[in-house]
Amino acid sequence: MTNLPALYLILAAMAQPAGSEVRQIVTFKFQPGRSADATTVFRERALPLYVDNAPMLRFRGYREAESPEPLDLMVVSSFDGMEGMDASNRALRESAAKHGTSVGAVYGEIGALSQSHRDEFVEIHDALSWGSRDGAALAVWLSLEIAPGATARFETLLRETILPWEKDLDIDLSGSESGPYLISGGWDYVRVLRVGSLGDFHAYLREIREQPWAQELDLLVTSSKQMLLVPVPELSVR
């Protein structure tokens, strides 16, 4: 998989294009039998801080429906660029102090219940997205590795061909969001599809294989990972 140089990551974060937002994606595997306890800590201890945190555009929680790698909870925080996350971190510290605690104490409680976690950042581009970001029964997270030198062509195919095709599909697909990873375990792009059921996702896969551009897409995407997730409404801010 492609490992982006550290300098590229810094420049990518600084050169945020118009109509994009940065999302921090944290995926947790909790200690056996402790998922409910961890969700309670998020709801009762962390969410009040997020509600007060204006620089955090929104916060969402998801649990696994189907995934090739086990996960108990994914939480997604959205910001107006990396500078928005800097502002959010400052606001979190101030809010925690008002609540008589600290960010370290809250996250320490969550960490004590965790077996492992993965921390990643993506930049969602408006030009590569359409439709609703909420409301669907399933969120299908697709992590993609793009062939070397093919990112510009992949974005063009996505923007000019795949998104218009998705909008006309006769399945329960309410929207999709896409953008490059800024920090990841080797993946280049993320796509999030909002579908109504497992059957709708299966229909999506069948339809895409029949398209005249499917072979080109196969050449551009050299590897992929799918995670089917269910929203956790109680872990939702804004």
Backbone as CSV, one residue per row, in Angstrom:
resi,resn,N_x,N_y,N_z,CA_x,CA_y,CA_z,C_x,C_y,C_z
1,MET,0.830,-1.201,0.000,0.000,0.000,0.000,0.866,1.253,0.000
2,THR,0.324,2.356,-0.457,1.063,3.606,-0.552,1.225,4.216,0.826
3,ASN,2.466,4.526,1.209,2.735,5.240,2.452,3.150,6.667,2.091
4,LEU,2.287,7.626,2.345,2.571,9.000,1.954,3.674,9.576,2.828
5,PRO,4.616,10.296,2.245,5.663,10.930,3.036,5.071,11.924,4.025
6,ALA,5.769,12.097,5.136,5.279,12.997,6.183,5.109,14.413,5.658
7,LEU,6.008,14.849,4.783,5.910,16.201,4.241,4.632,16.363,3.440
8,TYR,4.261,15.329,2.660,3.035,15.423,1.874,1.828,15.557,2.790
9,LEU,1.813,14.807,3.897,0.697,14.880,4.833,0.540,16.291,5.391
10,ILE,1.668,16.914,5.744,1.620,18.267,6.292,1.087,19.240,5.249
11,LEU,1.602,19.136,4.017,1.158,20.046,2.961,-0.299,19.812,2.615
12,ALA,-0.737,18.559,2.606,-2.134,18.256,2.297,-3.058,18.857,3.345
13,ALA,-2.649,18.784,4.605,-3.475,19.351,5.667,-3.548,20.866,5.563
14,MET,-2.445,21.501,5.134,-2.417,22.957,5.033,-3.203,23.435,3.810
15,ALA,-3.200,22.652,2.744,-3.808,23.074,1.475,-5.209,22.506,1.337
16,GLN,-6.037,22.737,2.327,-7.405,22.219,2.291,-8.199,22.920,1.194
17,PRO,-8.757,22.165,0.232,-9.517,22.801,-0.841,-10.848,23.321,-0.349
18,ALA,-11.415,24.266,-1.102,-12.729,24.794,-0.746,-13.762,23.687,-0.828
19,GLY,-14.753,23.750,0.078,-15.808,22.761,0.064,-15.369,21.413,0.570
20,SER,-14.604,21.394,1.663,-14.165,20.128,2.236,-14.144,20.246,3.747
21,GLU,-14.191,19.109,4.414,-14.069,19.085,5.862,-13.211,17.905,6.270
22,VAL,-12.496,18.073,7.365,-11.640,17.013,7.894,-12.418,16.232,8.937
23,ARG,-12.296,14.903,8.888,-12.934,14.045,9.878,-11.898,13.158,10.552
24,GLN,-11.983,13.118,11.863,-11.183,12.189,12.645,-12.027,10.936,12.880
25,ILE,-11.496,9.780,12.496,-12.206,8.510,12.610,-11.448,7.646,13.609
26,VAL,-12.092,7.312,14.730,-11.464,6.473,15.749,-12.281,5.193,15.878
27,THR,-11.621,4.070,15.648,-12.269,2.758,15.677,-11.782,1.996,16.903
28,PHE,-12.728,1.517,17.712,-12.401,0.878,18.982,-12.735,-0.608,18.970
29,LYS,-11.876,-1.389,19.592,-12.184,-2.744,20.030,-12.071,-2.731,21.557
30,PHE,-13.194,-2.960,22.250,-13.201,-2.866,23.700,-12.913,-4.225,24.336
31,GLN,-12.615,-4.181,25.621,-12.425,-5.416,26.366,-13.728,-6.218,26.350
32,PRO,-13.625,-7.551,26.385,-14.841,-8.378,26.326,-15.877,-7.956,27.366
33,GLY,-17.100,-7.749,26.905,-18.192,-7.401,27.796,-18.236,-5.956,28.242
34,ARG,-17.363,-5.088,27.692,-17.300,-3.698,28.168,-17.797,-2.685,27.153
35,SER,-18.352,-3.124,26.024,-18.821,-2.186,25.001,-19.902,-1.261,25.537
36,ALA,-20.875,-1.817,26.274,-21.962,-0.991,26.816,-21.413,0.034,27.796
37,ASP,-20.430,-0.361,28.616,-19.835,0.579,29.567,-19.135,1.721,28.828
38,ALA,-18.406,1.389,27.758,-17.692,2.420,27.010,-18.665,3.374,26.334
39,THR,-19.747,2.837,25.772,-20.753,3.692,25.150,-21.372,4.632,26.174
40,THR,-21.587,4.143,27.395,-22.125,4.983,28.467,-21.165,6.116,28.811
41,VAL,-19.870,5.823,28.855,-18.883,6.871,29.130,-18.922,7.925,28.043
42,PHE,-18.980,7.492,26.781,-19.079,8.461,25.692,-20.324,9.337,25.854
43,ARG,-21.468,8.685,26.136,-22.730,9.417,26.196,-22.781,10.373,27.392
44,GLU,-22.336,9.911,28.548,-22.504,10.689,29.775,-21.344,11.631,30.070
45,ARG,-20.141,11.294,29.617,-18.962,12.088,29.977,-18.414,12.904,28.805
46,ALA,-18.406,12.311,27.596,-17.804,13.011,26.462,-18.806,13.887,25.721
47,LEU,-20.025,13.389,25.486,-20.978,14.147,24.682,-21.310,15.522,25.249
48,PRO,-21.448,15.697,26.588,-21.692,17.058,27.077,-20.586,18.035,26.679
49,LEU,-19.339,17.542,26.587,-18.241,18.409,26.153,-18.366,18.727,24.666
50,TYR,-18.805,17.760,23.874,-18.947,17.970,22.437,-20.101,18.920,22.121
51,VAL,-21.170,18.842,22.896,-22.309,19.746,22.691,-21.873,21.194,22.845
52,ASP,-20.989,21.462,23.800,-20.498,22.819,24.053,-19.400,23.245,23.091
53,ASN,-18.957,22.347,22.215,-17.765,22.560,21.406,-18.151,23.051,20.012
54,ALA,-18.245,24.366,19.838,-18.678,24.932,18.555,-17.755,24.571,17.387
55,PRO,-16.413,24.503,17.556,-15.560,24.151,16.413,-15.754,22.723,15.916
56,MET,-16.349,21.840,16.735,-16.653,20.490,16.265,-17.966,20.551,15.494
57,LEU,-17.895,20.368,14.174,-19.076,20.543,13.332,-20.154,19.526,13.650
58,ARG,-19.742,18.274,13.906,-20.690,17.228,14.297,-19.899,16.045,14.840
59,PHE,-20.613,15.169,15.542,-20.025,13.952,16.093,-21.012,12.821,15.863
60,ARG,-20.526,11.674,15.384,-21.384,10.534,15.116,-20.742,9.247,15.630
61,GLY,-21.582,8.313,16.073,-21.124,7.002,16.489,-21.727,5.918,15.614
62,TYR,-20.971,4.834,15.390,-21.423,3.695,14.603,-20.969,2.401,15.272
63,ARG,-21.761,1.357,15.126,-21.345,0.021,15.546,-21.327,-0.897,14.325
64,GLU,-20.657,-2.028,14.472,-20.487,-2.938,13.347,-21.773,-3.668,12.988
65,ALA,-22.061,-3.710,11.695,-23.065,-4.639,11.169,-22.330,-5.831,10.568
66,GLU,-21.414,-5.546,9.637,-20.539,-6.564,9.046,-19.191,-5.903,8.775
67,SER,-18.100,-6.593,9.105,-16.779,-6.022,8.876,-15.733,-7.130,8.825
68,PRO,-14.731,-7.018,7.941,-13.678,-8.033,7.883,-12.759,-8.000,9.103
69,GLU,-12.726,-6.878,9.806,-11.947,-6.797,11.041,-12.883,-6.350,12.164
70,PRO,-12.912,-7.094,13.270,-13.880,-6.813,14.340,-13.709,-5.405,14.906
71,LEU,-14.835,-4.742,15.144,-14.823,-3.453,15.811,-16.093,-3.344,16.653
72,ASP,-15.987,-2.639,17.746,-17.138,-2.442,18.630,-17.784,-1.081,18.429
73,LEU,-16.967,-0.077,18.127,-17.489,1.282,17.988,-16.573,2.095,17.095
74,MET,-17.174,2.870,16.195,-16.440,3.886,15.441,-17.055,5.234,15.772
75,VAL,-16.218,6.200,16.129,-16.706,7.554,16.377,-16.037,8.484,15.377
76,VAL,-16.833,9.411,14.820,-16.370,10.302,13.757,-16.637,11.742,14.165
77,SER,-15.572,12.535,14.264,-15.671,13.956,14.594,-15.325,14.767,13.360
78,SER,-16.114,15.804,13.064,-15.921,16.607,11.851,-15.488,18.022,12.199
79,PHE,-14.563,18.555,11.399,-13.995,19.877,11.650,-13.800,20.643,10.345
80,ASP,-13.712,21.949,10.464,-13.390,22.805,9.329,-11.873,22.844,9.193
81,GLY,-11.302,21.795,8.585,-9.862,21.701,8.422,-9.158,21.280,9.700
82,MET,-7.856,21.037,9.588,-7.056,20.675,10.750,-7.015,21.815,11.773
83,GLU,-7.099,23.051,11.264,-7.129,24.184,12.201,-8.407,24.155,13.024
84,GLY,-9.481,23.628,12.444,-10.718,23.462,13.187,-10.562,22.464,14.316
85,MET,-9.753,21.435,14.094,-9.489,20.476,15.162,-8.649,21.105,16.260
86,ASP,-7.682,21.944,15.885,-6.915,22.675,16.899,-7.842,23.503,17.780
87,ALA,-8.769,24.221,17.144,-9.715,25.046,17.903,-10.620,24.181,18.767
88,SER,-11.018,23.015,18.236,-11.866,22.101,18.996,-11.141,21.580,20.232
89,ASN,-9.867,21.251,20.097,-9.103,20.761,21.242,-9.013,21.814,22.341
90,ARG,-8.827,23.074,21.940,-8.794,24.148,22.945,-10.149,24.286,23.632
91,ALA,-11.215,24.230,22.828,-12.558,24.352,23.389,-12.885,23.176,24.300
92,LEU,-12.410,21.982,23.963,-12.639,20.804,24.808,-12.016,20.990,26.181
93,ARG,-10.789,21.503,26.211,-10.121,21.713,27.497,-10.887,22.714,28.355
94,GLU,-11.369,23.780,27.726,-12.128,24.787,28.470,-13.456,24.212,28.965
95,SER,-14.140,23.456,28.106,-15.426,22.878,28.490,-15.256,21.857,29.605
96,ALA,-14.212,21.023,29.504,-13.971,20.022,30.547,-13.730,20.682,31.895
97,ALA,-12.982,21.792,31.898,-12.728,22.494,33.151,-14.027,23.018,33.753
98,LYS,-14.940,23.509,32.918,-16.234,23.990,33.411,-17.071,22.854,33.996
99,HIS,-16.886,21.644,33.468,-17.622,20.481,33.961,-16.904,19.808,35.130
100,GLY,-15.824,20.408,35.598,-15.101,19.868,36.747,-14.289,18.624,36.440
101,THR,-13.827,18.493,35.197,-13.020,17.334,34.829,-11.929,17.788,33.866
102,SER,-11.312,16.847,33.186,-10.308,17.165,32.182,-10.491,16.225,31.006
103,VAL,-9.994,16.648,29.847,-10.085,15.797,28.659,-9.334,14.487,28.899
104,GLY,-8.182,14.583,29.531,-7.401,13.389,29.823,-8.154,12.398,30.691
105,ALA,-8.906,12.916,31.663,-9.659,12.029,32.555,-10.765,11.304,31.798
106,VAL,-11.487,12.033,30.945,-12.577,11.415,30.181,-12.039,10.367,29.214
107,TYR,-11.015,10.743,28.438,-10.458,9.796,27.479,-9.747,8.642,28.186
108,GLY,-9.228,8.922,29.387,-8.604,7.856,30.165,-9.602,6.785,30.562
109,GLU,-10.828,7.189,30.890,-11.873,6.216,31.218,-12.194,5.341,30.014
110,ILE,-12.258,5.972,28.841,-12.535,5.211,27.618,-11.368,4.282,27.298
111,GLY,-10.161,4.799,27.420,-8.977,3.993,27.140,-8.856,2.790,28.055
112,ALA,-9.273,2.947,29.313,-9.187,1.835,30.259,-10.103,0.684,29.890
113,LEU,-11.135,0.960,29.089,-12.073,-0.079,28.659,-11.700,-0.671,27.304
114,SER,-10.650,-0.143,26.670,-10.305,-0.511,25.298,-9.221,-1.575,25.248
115,GLN,-9.373,-2.481,24.282,-8.291,-3.403,23.941,-7.340,-2.748,22.956
116,SER,-7.923,-2.042,21.982,-7.131,-1.380,20.952,-8.003,-0.330,20.273
117,HIS,-7.348,0.588,19.580,-8.087,1.548,18.772,-7.214,1.989,17.598
118,ARG,-7.860,2.487,16.554,-7.170,2.995,15.372,-7.642,4.415,15.118
119,ASP,-6.701,5.311,14.862,-6.982,6.733,14.698,-6.603,7.139,13.277
120,GLU,-7.564,7.675,12.508,-7.309,8.067,11.123,-7.967,9.417,10.833
121,PHE,-7.477,10.087,9.779,-8.051,11.361,9.351,-8.326,11.309,7.853
122,VAL,-9.486,11.825,7.471,-9.825,11.936,6.052,-10.313,13.354,5.778
123,GLU,-10.272,13.715,4.507,-10.768,15.015,4.069,-11.893,14.771,3.064
124,ILE,-13.130,15.032,3.470,-14.286,14.803,2.608,-14.491,16.008,1.694
125,HIS,-14.548,15.766,0.386,-14.681,16.845,-0.594,-16.120,16.942,-1.092
126,ASP,-16.680,18.136,-1.067,-18.036,18.355,-1.574,-18.162,17.941,-3.033
127,ALA,-17.136,18.210,-3.824,-17.193,17.915,-5.257,-17.213,16.417,-5.539
128,LEU,-16.845,15.604,-4.537,-16.836,14.156,-4.697,-17.941,13.503,-3.868
129,SER,-18.944,14.286,-3.487,-19.996,13.799,-2.601,-21.353,14.310,-3.065
130,TRP,-22.413,13.619,-2.609,-23.767,14.063,-2.937,-24.737,13.488,-1.901
131,GLY,-25.903,14.098,-1.790,-26.967,13.543,-0.963,-26.776,13.754,0.521
132,SER,-27.419,12.889,1.311,-27.479,13.036,2.760,-26.314,12.345,3.448
133,ARG,-25.839,12.937,4.529,-24.808,12.302,5.343,-25.416,11.525,6.511
134,ASP,-26.727,11.636,6.713,-27.403,10.982,7.833,-28.703,10.353,7.357
135,GLY,-29.305,9.552,8.244,-30.649,9.044,8.001,-30.732,7.651,7.436
136,ALA,-29.655,7.136,6.828,-29.704,5.797,6.242,-29.508,4.742,7.322
137,ALA,-30.045,3.548,7.062,-29.925,2.450,8.025,-28.496,1.933,8.129
138,LEU,-27.748,1.995,7.021,-26.384,1.481,6.988,-25.438,2.512,6.377
139,ALA,-24.243,2.601,6.951,-23.158,3.386,6.368,-22.080,2.402,5.925
140,VAL,-21.833,2.352,4.622,-20.828,1.446,4.066,-19.534,2.228,3.885
141,TRP,-18.514,1.884,4.673,-17.220,2.570,4.609,-16.288,1.768,3.717
142,LEU,-15.856,2.381,2.630,-14.954,1.754,1.676,-13.606,2.470,1.743
143,SER,-12.566,1.753,2.146,-11.204,2.290,2.121,-10.520,1.771,0.876
144,LEU,-9.935,2.680,0.086,-9.421,2.328,-1.232,-7.936,2.648,-1.357
145,GLU,-7.210,1.744,-1.973,-5.838,2.015,-2.399,-5.867,2.286,-3.894
146,ILE,-5.318,3.423,-4.293,-5.350,3.841,-5.694,-3.998,3.561,-6.350
147,ALA,-4.026,3.126,-7.594,-2.785,2.842,-8.322,-1.890,4.075,-8.356
148,PRO,-0.569,3.904,-8.267,0.353,5.036,-8.293,0.118,5.930,-9.506
149,GLY,0.030,7.223,-9.260,-0.143,8.193,-10.333,-1.551,8.289,-10.886
150,ALA,-2.519,7.588,-10.269,-3.863,7.518,-10.844,-4.909,8.285,-10.055
151,THR,-4.506,9.071,-9.045,-5.506,9.724,-8.207,-6.327,10.759,-8.983
152,ALA,-5.688,11.511,-9.886,-6.421,12.520,-10.653,-7.472,11.852,-11.539
153,ARG,-7.107,10.757,-12.197,-8.070,10.061,-13.043,-9.192,9.445,-12.215
154,PHE,-8.846,8.897,-11.037,-9.867,8.329,-10.155,-10.872,9.397,-9.747
155,GLU,-10.404,10.573,-9.350,-11.312,11.643,-8.947,-12.196,12.089,-10.115
156,THR,-11.628,12.162,-11.319,-12.418,12.561,-12.496,-13.506,11.529,-12.783
157,LEU,-13.151,10.263,-12.753,-14.139,9.211,-12.992,-15.227,9.251,-11.927
158,LEU,-14.833,9.458,-10.691,-15.796,9.513,-9.599,-16.744,10.692,-9.771
159,ARG,-16.191,11.867,-10.016,-16.984,13.102,-10.087,-17.875,13.144,-11.330
160,GLU,-17.335,12.770,-12.478,-18.057,12.960,-13.740,-18.923,11.760,-14.149
161,THR,-18.620,10.586,-13.636,-19.323,9.389,-14.094,-20.021,8.631,-12.967
162,ILE,-19.297,8.312,-11.902,-19.858,7.440,-10.864,-20.926,8.147,-10.044
163,LEU,-20.685,9.386,-9.633,-21.689,10.087,-8.828,-22.995,10.303,-9.589
164,PRO,-22.976,10.782,-10.847,-24.244,10.881,-11.587,-24.938,9.523,-11.732
165,TRP,-24.160,8.459,-11.940,-24.740,7.117,-12.035,-25.404,6.713,-10.722
166,GLU,-24.747,6.995,-9.598,-25.322,6.652,-8.291,-26.656,7.353,-8.057
167,LYS,-26.744,8.611,-8.452,-27.974,9.375,-8.216,-29.171,8.792,-8.951
168,ASP,-28.928,8.089,-10.047,-30.016,7.534,-10.856,-30.323,6.079,-10.530
169,LEU,-29.595,5.486,-9.584,-29.811,4.073,-9.267,-31.189,3.856,-8.643
170,ASP,-31.811,2.759,-9.006,-33.134,2.422,-8.476,-32.984,1.518,-7.239
171,ILE,-32.216,2.004,-6.258,-32.067,1.326,-4.972,-32.120,2.400,-3.881
172,ASP,-32.202,1.967,-2.646,-32.241,2.901,-1.517,-30.820,3.348,-1.192
173,LEU,-30.325,4.288,-1.974,-29.016,4.908,-1.774,-29.257,6.405,-1.632
174,SER,-29.078,6.921,-0.415,-29.450,8.309,-0.145,-28.302,9.290,-0.302
175,GLY,-27.080,8.789,-0.532,-25.960,9.685,-0.729,-24.637,8.956,-0.613
176,SER,-23.566,9.631,-1.012,-22.214,9.095,-0.843,-21.262,10.262,-0.616
177,GLU,-20.205,9.987,0.151,-19.181,10.989,0.441,-17.817,10.378,0.157
178,SER,-16.911,11.196,-0.343,-15.594,10.688,-0.718,-14.523,11.738,-0.467
179,GLY,-13.303,11.254,-0.272,-12.164,12.151,-0.134,-10.908,11.389,0.236
180,PRO,-9.752,12.052,0.183,-8.488,11.390,0.476,-8.227,11.264,1.977
181,TYR,-7.544,10.192,2.337,-7.023,10.071,3.696,-5.868,11.058,3.873
182,LEU,-5.815,11.670,5.032,-4.659,12.488,5.411,-3.691,11.675,6.271
183,ILE,-4.246,10.860,7.160,-3.456,9.952,7.990,-4.201,8.622,8.006
184,SER,-3.512,7.535,7.657,-4.190,6.246,7.594,-3.174,5.128,7.727
185,GLY,-3.695,3.897,7.716,-2.832,2.731,7.739,-2.414,2.299,6.352
186,GLY,-2.351,3.213,5.412,-1.901,2.893,4.065,-2.941,3.098,2.990
187,TRP,-4.215,3.380,3.356,-5.264,3.615,2.371,-5.166,5.030,1.813
188,ASP,-5.658,5.218,0.586,-5.557,6.512,-0.086,-6.860,7.308,-0.048
189,TYR,-7.999,6.643,-0.268,-9.292,7.329,-0.333,-10.322,6.580,0.494
190,VAL,-11.303,7.335,0.973,-12.470,6.739,1.618,-13.708,7.097,0.815
191,ARG,-14.656,6.141,0.754,-15.995,6.410,0.232,-16.987,5.913,1.278
192,VAL,-18.006,6.711,1.556,-19.049,6.319,2.497,-20.371,6.326,1.743
193,LEU,-20.976,5.150,1.610,-22.267,5.015,0.949,-23.359,4.908,1.996
194,ARG,-24.465,5.632,1.814,-25.599,5.580,2.743,-26.706,4.741,2.095
195,VAL,-26.894,3.516,2.585,-27.849,2.595,1.977,-28.890,2.151,2.991
196,GLY,-30.007,1.631,2.470,-31.116,1.260,3.333,-31.026,-0.134,3.907
197,SER,-30.250,-1.030,3.257,-30.210,-2.413,3.716,-29.005,-3.124,3.114
198,LEU,-28.738,-4.324,3.624,-27.703,-5.171,3.035,-28.046,-5.498,1.582
199,GLY,-29.331,-5.714,1.323,-29.765,-6.006,-0.036,-29.474,-4.868,-0.991
200,ASP,-29.638,-3.625,-0.518,-29.338,-2.477,-1.370,-27.850,-2.411,-1.689
201,PHE,-27.006,-2.725,-0.715,-25.573,-2.712,-0.980,-25.214,-3.818,-1.974
202,HIS,-25.830,-4.989,-1.819,-25.576,-6.077,-2.761,-26.008,-5.673,-4.167
203,ALA,-27.165,-5.018,-4.274,-27.636,-4.546,-5.579,-26.662,-3.522,-6.160
204,TYR,-26.121,-2.649,-5.326,-25.129,-1.664,-5.762,-23.925,-2.373,-6.381
205,LEU,-23.428,-3.405,-5.698,-22.266,-4.135,-6.204,-22.570,-4.824,-7.529
206,ARG,-23.750,-5.422,-7.638,-24.128,-6.079,-8.895,-24.202,-5.077,-10.041
207,GLU,-24.810,-3.921,-9.761,-24.968,-2.899,-10.804,-23.629,-2.343,-11.262
208,ILE,-22.734,-2.114,-10.326,-21.464,-1.470,-10.688,-20.628,-2.393,-11.569
209,ARG,-20.751,-3.709,-11.357,-19.986,-4.654,-12.174,-20.433,-4.652,-13.637
210,GLU,-21.652,-4.186,-13.900,-22.208,-4.208,-15.251,-21.926,-2.938,-16.043
211,GLN,-21.280,-1.956,-15.418,-21.081,-0.671,-16.089,-19.896,-0.705,-17.044
212,PRO,-19.949,0.066,-18.128,-18.857,0.062,-19.108,-17.540,0.576,-18.539
213,TRP,-17.615,1.344,-17.450,-16.395,1.876,-16.839,-15.887,1.005,-15.694
214,ALA,-16.514,-0.151,-15.442,-16.121,-1.005,-14.321,-14.683,-1.501,-14.458
215,GLN,-14.258,-1.839,-15.671,-12.897,-2.341,-15.865,-11.867,-1.259,-15.554
216,GLU,-12.147,-0.025,-15.974,-11.215,1.061,-15.654,-11.138,1.275,-14.150
217,LEU,-12.287,1.216,-13.465,-12.297,1.378,-12.020,-11.470,0.291,-11.348
218,ASP,-11.563,-0.936,-11.840,-10.766,-2.038,-11.283,-9.273,-1.772,-11.421
219,LEU,-8.878,-1.128,-12.511,-7.461,-0.825,-12.711,-7.005,0.322,-11.817
220,LEU,-7.904,1.249,-11.529,-7.542,2.396,-10.695,-7.492,2.027,-9.215
221,VAL,-8.409,1.162,-8.761,-8.472,0.765,-7.346,-7.773,-0.580,-7.213
222,THR,-6.593,-0.580,-6.615,-5.793,-1.799,-6.549,-6.117,-2.656,-5.333
223,SER,-6.739,-2.074,-4.310,-7.128,-2.830,-3.124,-8.218,-2.055,-2.405
224,SER,-9.076,-2.789,-1.660,-10.156,-2.116,-0.943,-10.544,-2.902,0.300
225,LYS,-11.181,-2.212,1.238,-11.722,-2.827,2.450,-13.110,-2.264,2.684
226,GLN,-14.069,-3.115,3.058,-15.439,-2.684,3.288,-15.815,-2.902,4.756
227,MET,-16.502,-1.932,5.318,-17.093,-2.068,6.644,-18.526,-1.582,6.566
228,LEU,-19.477,-2.396,6.991,-20.888,-2.014,7.022,-21.243,-1.689,8.466
229,LEU,-21.670,-0.451,8.692,-21.868,0.058,10.041,-23.292,0.571,10.232
230,VAL,-23.758,0.469,11.478,-25.083,0.932,11.868,-24.921,2.182,12.735
231,PRO,-25.629,3.276,12.426,-25.538,4.468,13.278,-25.993,4.181,14.709
232,VAL,-25.353,4.852,15.663,-25.752,4.802,17.074,-26.350,6.167,17.410
233,PRO,-27.675,6.317,17.350,-28.299,7.641,17.493,-27.957,8.346,18.807
234,GLU,-27.732,7.591,19.875,-27.444,8.215,21.157,-26.077,8.897,21.173
235,LEU,-25.222,8.564,20.216,-23.920,9.209,20.098,-23.936,10.135,18.881
236,SER,-24.735,11.171,18.977,-24.906,12.098,17.859,-24.991,13.524,18.388
237,VAL,-24.154,14.373,17.855,-24.155,15.791,18.205,-24.239,16.605,16.923
238,ARG,-25.198,17.511,16.856,-25.457,18.360,15.694,-25.723,17.531,14.449
